[in-house]
Amino acid sequence: MDKVKIYQIGLDDFGRHGFDKLVELSREFEKIELCGVCDKDFERLESAEKFAEINDIKIETFQRTEEMYSNAEQNSGTGTELMVYDAGPTTDHSENIYKSMQHNFFHLAEKPPSMNRGEHIREKRLSEKGNAMWKVDFIERENPVVKKAMELVDDKKIEKIETFRESSVGIEKAIDNAARLGVKGGDILDKMIHEIYTLDMEIV
């Protein structure tokens, strides 16, 4: 592999932080190239493009993921791997993963990767068939406690699972909904997806 070319979806909150890190990586490593970013908000795109230019990096900007994937397909070639970093709306994660798998692009998604178990299983099956992969919930998967738990239940039948997670995000959303529009869940509507997706690695 000569180079990894990266495209990003979403520039809000996590996305903007991730974009800044990708710009930093592109400056430090010759084999990493940040090629483009997609967001529906023109002002965010303009801000990202200016930040990239200040750091001597030229990027393409897109307002539709279809345009971004088309550009990425044209940029793929021998010795080059394509990766999509998805920090866009939660409701679009599953479809974006599906598109990446169809193109054999590596895909790194912010959690959750989908809104229901059916979509998640479809993603898992696609990654098994293709030459690329998608990753999500890296912190949970690498958590020593989770790894040890996986070892302990490896050859056992699981009859019941109880999980507990503390977060103030749901309360923050209830108090100031406008400030937390992007939040799906939290203390009040928490789907507990972190543990569910980790267990899917073993059960599905």
LOPAMI-758251 format. One record per residue (C-alpha): residue number from 0; x, y, z. Coordinates in nm, 2 decimals, m for minus. Example, Ala and Ser with C-alpha at 12.3 -4.5 7.8 and 13.67 -1.06 7.14 Angstrom:
BEGIN
+------+--------+--------+--------+
| bafi |     px |     py |     pz |
+------+--------+--------+--------+
|    0 |   1.23 |  m0.45 |   0.78 |
|    1 |   1.37 |  m0.11 |   0.71 |
+------+--------+--------+--------+
This chain:
BEGIN
+------+--------+--------+--------+
| bafi |     px |     py |     pz |
+------+--------+--------+--------+
|    0 |   0.00 |   0.00 |   0.00 |
|    1 |   0.15 |   0.33 |  m0.11 |
|    2 |  m0.11 |   0.57 |   0.03 |
|    3 |  m0.43 |   0.60 |   0.22 |
|    4 |  m0.68 |   0.86 |   0.08 |
|    5 |  m0.94 |   0.98 |   0.33 |
|    6 |  m1.28 |   1.13 |   0.28 |
|    7 |  m1.49 |   1.26 |   0.57 |
|    8 |  m1.87 |   1.29 |   0.62 |
|    9 |  m2.00 |   1.55 |   0.87 |
|   10 |  m1.83 |   1.85 |   1.03 |
|   11 |  m2.04 |   1.91 |   1.34 |
|   12 |  m1.90 |   1.84 |   1.69 |
|   13 |  m1.71 |   1.51 |   1.66 |
|   14 |  m1.67 |   1.57 |   1.29 |
|   15 |  m1.49 |   1.91 |   1.33 |
|   16 |  m1.26 |   1.76 |   1.59 |
|   17 |  m1.19 |   1.46 |   1.37 |
|   18 |  m1.13 |   1.69 |   1.07 |
|   19 |  m0.86 |   1.89 |   1.25 |
|   20 |  m0.69 |   1.56 |   1.35 |
|   21 |  m0.70 |   1.43 |   0.99 |
|   22 |  m0.54 |   1.76 |   0.87 |
|   23 |  m0.27 |   1.71 |   1.12 |
|   24 |  m0.21 |   1.35 |   1.01 |
|   25 |  m0.19 |   1.46 |   0.65 |
|   26 |   0.08 |   1.71 |   0.73 |
|   27 |   0.28 |   1.46 |   0.93 |
|   28 |   0.27 |   1.15 |   0.71 |
|   29 |   0.33 |   1.14 |   0.34 |
|   30 |   0.12 |   0.82 |   0.30 |
|   31 |  m0.19 |   0.99 |   0.44 |
|   32 |  m0.39 |   1.22 |   0.22 |
|   33 |  m0.71 |   1.40 |   0.32 |
|   34 |  m0.89 |   1.44 |  m0.01 |
|   35 |  m1.24 |   1.57 |   0.07 |
|   36 |  m1.52 |   1.64 |   0.31 |
|   37 |  m1.90 |   1.63 |   0.28 |
|   38 |  m2.15 |   1.83 |   0.48 |
|   39 |  m2.49 |   1.99 |   0.40 |
|   40 |  m2.39 |   2.31 |   0.57 |
|   41 |  m2.20 |   2.54 |   0.33 |
|   42 |  m2.05 |   2.75 |   0.61 |
|   43 |  m1.90 |   2.45 |   0.78 |
|   44 |  m1.75 |   2.34 |   0.44 |
|   45 |  m1.61 |   2.68 |   0.38 |
|   46 |  m1.45 |   2.69 |   0.73 |
|   47 |  m1.30 |   2.35 |   0.68 |
|   48 |  m1.16 |   2.43 |   0.34 |
|   49 |  m1.00 |   2.75 |   0.47 |
|   50 |  m0.84 |   2.56 |   0.76 |
|   51 |  m0.70 |   2.30 |   0.52 |
|   52 |  m0.56 |   2.57 |   0.30 |
|   53 |  m0.38 |   2.74 |   0.59 |
|   54 |  m0.22 |   2.40 |   0.65 |
|   55 |  m0.11 |   2.37 |   0.28 |
|   56 |  m0.37 |   2.10 |   0.21 |
|   57 |  m0.61 |   2.12 |  m0.08 |
|   58 |  m0.94 |   1.94 |  m0.04 |
|   59 |  m1.26 |   1.89 |  m0.23 |
|   60 |  m1.59 |   1.98 |  m0.07 |
|   61 |  m1.93 |   1.82 |  m0.13 |
|   62 |  m2.29 |   1.87 |   0.00 |
|   63 |  m2.41 |   1.53 |  m0.12 |
|   64 |  m2.25 |   1.19 |  m0.03 |
|   65 |  m2.32 |   1.06 |  m0.38 |
|   66 |  m2.09 |   1.33 |  m0.52 |
|   67 |  m1.83 |   1.24 |  m0.26 |
|   68 |  m1.83 |   0.87 |  m0.33 |
|   69 |  m1.81 |   0.94 |  m0.71 |
|   70 |  m1.50 |   1.15 |  m0.65 |
|   71 |  m1.35 |   0.89 |  m0.42 |
|   72 |  m1.41 |   0.62 |  m0.68 |
|   73 |  m1.22 |   0.82 |  m0.94 |
|   74 |  m0.93 |   0.86 |  m0.69 |
|   75 |  m0.89 |   0.49 |  m0.62 |
|   76 |  m0.62 |   0.29 |  m0.79 |
|   77 |  m0.34 |   0.04 |  m0.75 |
|   78 |  m0.15 |   0.08 |  m0.43 |
|   79 |  m0.41 |   0.32 |  m0.29 |
|   80 |  m0.66 |   0.24 |  m0.01 |
|   81 |  m0.97 |   0.46 |   0.04 |
|   82 |  m1.11 |   0.53 |   0.38 |
|   83 |  m1.43 |   0.71 |   0.48 |
|   84 |  m1.46 |   0.87 |   0.82 |
|   85 |  m1.83 |   0.91 |   0.90 |
|   86 |  m1.92 |   1.17 |   1.16 |
|   87 |  m2.24 |   1.27 |   0.99 |
|   88 |  m2.60 |   1.23 |   1.12 |
|   89 |  m2.67 |   0.90 |   1.31 |
|   90 |  m2.96 |   0.82 |   1.08 |
|   91 |  m2.73 |   0.81 |   0.78 |
|   92 |  m2.46 |   0.59 |   0.92 |
|   93 |  m2.60 |   0.26 |   0.80 |
|   94 |  m2.65 |   0.38 |   0.44 |
|   95 |  m2.30 |   0.53 |   0.44 |
|   96 |  m2.14 |   0.21 |   0.56 |
|   97 |  m2.34 |   0.02 |   0.29 |
|   98 |  m2.20 |   0.26 |   0.02 |
|   99 |  m1.84 |   0.22 |   0.15 |
|  100 |  m1.87 |  m0.16 |   0.15 |
|  101 |  m2.01 |  m0.16 |  m0.21 |
|  102 |  m1.70 |   0.04 |  m0.32 |
|  103 |  m1.46 |  m0.17 |  m0.10 |
|  104 |  m1.36 |   0.14 |   0.10 |
|  105 |  m1.26 |   0.11 |   0.46 |
|  106 |  m1.51 |   0.28 |   0.68 |
|  107 |  m1.47 |   0.43 |   1.03 |
|  108 |  m1.80 |   0.54 |   1.18 |
|  109 |  m1.89 |   0.74 |   1.49 |
|  110 |  m2.14 |   0.54 |   1.70 |
|  111 |  m2.40 |   0.41 |   1.66 |
|  112 |  m2.34 |   0.26 |   1.32 |
|  113 |  m2.71 |   0.20 |   1.26 |
|  114 |  m3.05 |   0.26 |   1.41 |
|  115 |  m3.16 |  m0.10 |   1.45 |
|  116 |  m3.02 |  m0.45 |   1.47 |
|  117 |  m3.13 |  m0.55 |   1.12 |
|  118 |  m2.91 |  m0.28 |   0.97 |
|  119 |  m2.62 |  m0.37 |   1.18 |
|  120 |  m2.63 |  m0.74 |   1.08 |
|  121 |  m2.65 |  m0.63 |   0.71 |
|  122 |  m2.33 |  m0.42 |   0.76 |
|  123 |  m2.16 |  m0.71 |   0.93 |
|  124 |  m2.24 |  m0.95 |   0.65 |
|  125 |  m2.12 |  m0.70 |   0.39 |
|  126 |  m1.79 |  m0.66 |   0.56 |
|  127 |  m1.74 |  m1.04 |   0.57 |
|  128 |  m1.80 |  m1.06 |   0.19 |
|  129 |  m1.58 |  m0.77 |   0.08 |
|  130 |  m1.22 |  m0.68 |   0.09 |
|  131 |  m1.27 |  m0.38 |   0.31 |
|  132 |  m1.40 |  m0.34 |   0.66 |
|  133 |  m1.58 |  m0.10 |   0.89 |
|  134 |  m1.51 |  m0.02 |   1.25 |
|  135 |  m1.71 |   0.15 |   1.52 |
|  136 |  m1.70 |   0.18 |   1.90 |
|  137 |  m1.32 |   0.13 |   1.91 |
|  138 |  m1.29 |   0.23 |   2.27 |
|  139 |  m1.55 |  m0.03 |   2.38 |
|  140 |  m1.39 |  m0.30 |   2.17 |
|  141 |  m1.04 |  m0.23 |   2.32 |
|  142 |  m1.17 |  m0.19 |   2.68 |
|  143 |  m0.98 |  m0.44 |   2.89 |
|  144 |  m1.29 |  m0.51 |   3.10 |
|  145 |  m1.49 |  m0.59 |   2.78 |
|  146 |  m1.21 |  m0.81 |   2.65 |
|  147 |  m1.19 |  m1.00 |   2.97 |
|  148 |  m1.57 |  m1.05 |   2.97 |
|  149 |  m1.55 |  m1.19 |   2.62 |
|  150 |  m1.29 |  m1.44 |   2.73 |
|  151 |  m1.50 |  m1.55 |   3.03 |
|  152 |  m1.82 |  m1.61 |   2.83 |
|  153 |  m1.64 |  m1.76 |   2.52 |
|  154 |  m1.76 |  m2.11 |   2.57 |
|  155 |  m2.07 |  m2.04 |   2.78 |
|  156 |  m2.44 |  m2.00 |   2.70 |
|  157 |  m2.56 |  m1.65 |   2.78 |
|  158 |  m2.91 |  m1.64 |   2.94 |
|  159 |  m2.93 |  m1.28 |   3.06 |
|  160 |  m2.74 |  m0.96 |   3.01 |
|  161 |  m2.76 |  m0.65 |   3.23 |
|  162 |  m2.57 |  m0.33 |   3.14 |
|  163 |  m2.55 |   0.00 |   3.31 |
|  164 |  m2.42 |   0.33 |   3.17 |
|  165 |  m2.41 |   0.68 |   3.32 |
|  166 |  m2.44 |   0.99 |   3.11 |
|  167 |  m2.57 |   1.35 |   3.15 |
|  168 |  m2.64 |   1.40 |   2.78 |
|  169 |  m3.00 |   1.30 |   2.80 |
|  170 |  m3.06 |   1.55 |   3.08 |
|  171 |  m2.88 |   1.82 |   2.89 |
|  172 |  m3.10 |   1.75 |   2.59 |
|  173 |  m3.41 |   1.78 |   2.80 |
|  174 |  m3.30 |   2.11 |   2.95 |
|  175 |  m3.18 |   2.27 |   2.62 |
|  176 |  m3.30 |   2.07 |   2.32 |
|  177 |  m3.17 |   2.32 |   2.06 |
|  178 |  m2.81 |   2.28 |   2.19 |
|  179 |  m2.83 |   1.90 |   2.17 |
|  180 |  m3.02 |   1.85 |   1.84 |
|  181 |  m2.78 |   1.59 |   1.72 |
|  182 |  m2.82 |   1.37 |   2.02 |
|  183 |  m3.02 |   1.05 |   1.97 |
|  184 |  m3.09 |   0.90 |   2.31 |
|  185 |  m2.91 |   0.99 |   2.63 |
|  186 |  m3.03 |   0.92 |   2.99 |
|  187 |  m3.39 |   0.96 |   2.89 |
|  188 |  m3.40 |   0.76 |   2.56 |
|  189 |  m3.08 |   0.56 |   2.59 |
|  190 |  m3.08 |   0.25 |   2.36 |
|  191 |  m2.76 |   0.12 |   2.53 |
|  192 |  m2.61 |   0.05 |   2.19 |
|  193 |  m2.25 |   0.04 |   2.31 |
|  194 |  m2.28 |  m0.29 |   2.48 |
|  195 |  m2.52 |  m0.44 |   2.22 |
|  196 |  m2.29 |  m0.39 |   1.93 |
|  197 |  m1.99 |  m0.52 |   2.13 |
|  198 |  m2.18 |  m0.84 |   2.21 |
|  199 |  m2.29 |  m0.87 |   1.84 |
|  200 |  m1.92 |  m0.94 |   1.76 |
|  201 |  m1.95 |  m1.27 |   1.95 |
|  202 |  m2.32 |  m1.37 |   1.91 |
|  203 |  m2.41 |  m1.29 |   1.54 |
+------+--------+--------+--------+
